[in-house]
Amino acid sequence: MPSVSAKQARFMQAVAHDSGFAKKVGVSQSVGRDFAKADNAAGITKNPDRRTKGHRAAVSRGAVHPRSHSEFERLGK
């Protein structure tokens, strides 16, 4: 079963990869691995906005991040 939100996907990835965190939050690592595997199959964990080194350099220089800019355009602001 894939995650229903990006927040849940990140949480399950953390559970799958960190046994201490899994124990702390009370979720077994096998459950986290199952969710992570389903998320990978569904394409949820892929980041389509990821760019090359040049993009990261532009962002660090204070350029507007494409995702946040597109969000403002979509909202009409």
Backbone as JSON, one array per atom type, in Angstrom:
{
  "sequence": "MPSVSAKQARFMQAVAHDSGFAKKVGVSQSVGRDFAKADNAAGITKNPDRRTKGHRAAVSRGAVHPRSHSEFERLGK",
  "N": [[0.85, -1.17, 0.0], [0.8, 2.09, -1.01], [2.0, 5.25, 0.31], [-0.16, 7.87, 1.55], [0.41, 10.52, 1.59], [3.02, 12.96, 1.15], [4.34, 13.48, 3.5], [3.82, 11.18, 5.02], [5.17, 9.35, 3.42], [7.86, 10.18, 3.7], [8.13, 9.71, 6.44], [7.8, 6.9, 6.58], [9.98, 6.12, 5.05], [12.04, 6.91, 6.74], [11.53, 5.23, 8.93], [11.99, 2.76, 7.71], [14.73, 2.87, 7.24], [16.08, 3.42, 9.61], [16.64, 1.87, 12.49], [16.59, 2.64, 15.17], [14.93, 4.91, 15.17], [12.59, 3.72, 14.27], [11.98, 2.05, 16.43], [11.61, 3.98, 18.4], [9.29, 5.37, 17.54], [7.49, 3.33, 17.43], [6.84, 1.74, 15.23], [7.19, -1.04, 13.19], [10.15, -2.0, 11.38], [9.72, -3.6, 9.16], [7.19, -2.89, 8.27], [7.67, -0.24, 7.51], [9.49, -0.75, 5.43], [7.82, -2.12, 3.64], [5.99, -0.08, 2.94], [7.82, 1.75, 1.82], [8.75, 0.3, -0.36], [6.37, 0.04, -1.85], [5.89, 2.74, -2.35], [8.08, 3.39, -3.97], [7.5, 1.78, -6.18], [5.15, 2.99, -7.04], [6.09, 5.41, -7.78], [6.19, 7.56, -6.09], [8.32, 8.43, -4.52], [10.1, 9.59, -6.25], [11.65, 12.57, -7.32], [10.56, 14.97, -9.32], [11.36, 17.6, -9.64], [14.04, 17.81, -9.29], [17.18, 19.03, -10.16], [20.21, 19.85, -12.01], [23.66, 20.44, -10.92], [24.0, 23.16, -11.42], [21.49, 24.24, -10.95], [21.23, 23.91, -8.18], [23.25, 25.62, -7.36], [22.22, 28.06, -8.25], [19.96, 28.28, -6.65], [21.16, 28.46, -4.14], [22.3, 30.95, -4.42], [20.19, 32.59, -4.08], [18.15, 32.55, -5.93], [14.78, 32.12, -7.11], [13.08, 29.25, -6.11], [12.0, 26.74, -8.35], [9.73, 25.16, -7.73], [8.41, 26.55, -5.66], [7.86, 28.94, -6.97], [6.17, 28.1, -9.05], [4.06, 27.28, -7.52], [3.07, 29.72, -6.55], [2.29, 30.87, -8.97], [0.26, 29.11, -9.72], [-1.56, 29.57, -7.72], [-2.26, 32.1, -8.35], [-0.98, 34.37, -7.45]],
  "CA": [[0.0, 0.0, 0.0], [1.63, 3.29, -1.03], [1.67, 6.31, 1.25], [-1.23, 8.76, 1.11], [0.92, 11.88, 1.56], [4.49, 13.07, 1.12], [4.78, 13.4, 4.89], [3.81, 9.77, 5.4], [6.23, 8.68, 2.66], [9.13, 10.49, 4.37], [8.11, 9.02, 7.72], [8.02, 5.47, 6.36], [11.37, 5.96, 4.6], [12.85, 7.01, 7.95], [11.32, 4.0, 9.69], [12.63, 1.66, 6.99], [16.18, 2.98, 7.2], [16.68, 3.71, 10.91], [16.01, 0.99, 13.47], [16.36, 3.4, 16.4], [13.75, 5.74, 14.96], [11.44, 2.81, 14.2], [11.67, 1.62, 17.79], [11.14, 5.16, 19.13], [7.92, 5.73, 17.15], [6.64, 2.17, 17.6], [6.45, 1.14, 13.95], [8.23, -2.01, 12.85], [10.86, -1.69, 10.15], [9.15, -4.33, 8.03], [6.08, -2.07, 7.78], [8.31, 0.86, 6.8], [10.05, -1.27, 4.17], [6.7, -2.4, 2.74], [5.52, 1.19, 2.42], [8.86, 2.32, 0.96], [8.75, -0.48, -1.61], [5.17, 0.41, -2.6], [6.08, 4.12, -2.8], [9.01, 3.34, -5.09], [6.79, 1.2, -7.33], [4.15, 3.95, -7.49], [6.78, 6.61, -8.24], [5.98, 8.65, -5.13], [9.58, 8.91, -3.97], [10.91, 10.28, -7.25], [11.51, 14.01, -7.25], [10.66, 15.49, -10.68], [11.93, 18.95, -9.65], [15.47, 17.75, -9.05], [17.93, 19.57, -11.3], [21.65, 19.64, -12.02], [24.42, 21.25, -9.98], [23.76, 24.57, -11.7], [20.25, 24.64, -10.27], [21.5, 24.04, -6.75], [24.05, 26.83, -7.18], [21.32, 29.21, -8.42], [19.12, 28.35, -5.46], [21.97, 28.94, -3.02], [22.56, 32.37, -4.63], [18.99, 33.33, -3.77], [17.17, 32.48, -7.0], [13.5, 31.55, -6.69], [12.99, 27.82, -6.36], [10.93, 26.52, -9.33], [8.52, 24.61, -7.14], [7.69, 27.59, -4.94], [7.4, 29.9, -7.96], [5.02, 27.54, -9.74], [2.96, 27.28, -6.56], [2.51, 31.06, -6.54], [1.6, 31.08, -10.24], [-0.96, 28.32, -9.7], [-2.49, 30.2, -6.81], [-2.63, 33.38, -8.91], [-0.42, 35.48, -6.62]],
  "C": [[0.9, 1.24, 0.0], [1.14, 4.33, -0.02], [0.6, 7.23, 0.67], [-0.78, 10.22, 1.06], [2.45, 11.85, 1.52], [5.05, 12.95, 2.54], [4.84, 11.95, 5.36], [4.92, 9.02, 4.67], [7.58, 8.93, 3.3], [9.24, 9.75, 5.7], [8.44, 7.54, 7.55], [9.43, 5.2, 5.84], [12.3, 6.0, 5.82], [12.74, 5.74, 8.79], [12.06, 2.84, 9.03], [14.14, 1.68, 7.11], [16.85, 3.2, 8.54], [15.96, 2.9, 11.99], [15.72, 1.71, 14.79], [15.12, 4.27, 16.31], [12.49, 4.87, 14.94], [11.01, 2.37, 15.59], [11.07, 2.77, 18.59], [9.68, 5.48, 18.81], [6.97, 4.54, 17.22], [6.12, 1.55, 16.32], [7.56, 0.18, 13.55], [8.87, -1.66, 11.5], [10.29, -2.42, 8.95], [7.96, -3.56, 7.43], [6.64, -0.9, 6.98], [8.87, 0.43, 5.46], [8.94, -1.57, 3.16], [6.16, -1.11, 2.11], [6.53, 1.8, 1.46], [8.9, 1.61, -0.38], [7.55, -0.11, -2.47], [5.28, 1.84, -3.14], [7.02, 4.17, -4.01], [8.32, 2.81, -6.34], [5.78, 2.19, -7.9], [4.78, 5.24, -8.0], [6.62, 7.8, -7.31], [7.3, 9.24, -4.67], [10.46, 9.61, -4.98], [10.61, 11.76, -7.2], [11.66, 14.61, -8.64], [11.28, 16.88, -10.76], [13.44, 18.96, -9.46], [16.21, 18.18, -10.31], [19.42, 19.26, -11.16], [22.33, 20.52, -10.99], [24.16, 22.74, -10.18], [22.51, 25.09, -11.01], [20.5, 24.84, -8.79], [22.3, 25.3, -6.47], [23.16, 28.06, -7.3], [20.43, 29.38, -7.2], [19.91, 28.9, -4.28], [22.31, 30.42, -3.17], [21.3, 33.21, -4.39], [17.96, 33.35, -4.88], [15.89, 31.83, -6.47], [13.47, 30.08, -7.06], [11.82, 27.57, -7.3], [9.62, 26.01, -8.72], [7.72, 25.72, -6.43], [7.13, 28.62, -5.91], [6.15, 29.38, -8.67], [3.8, 27.48, -8.79], [2.27, 28.64, -6.54], [1.74, 31.33, -7.83], [0.25, 30.34, -10.24], [-2.01, 28.97, -8.81], [-2.92, 31.59, -7.29], [-2.12, 34.56, -8.11], [0.72, 36.12, -7.34]]
}
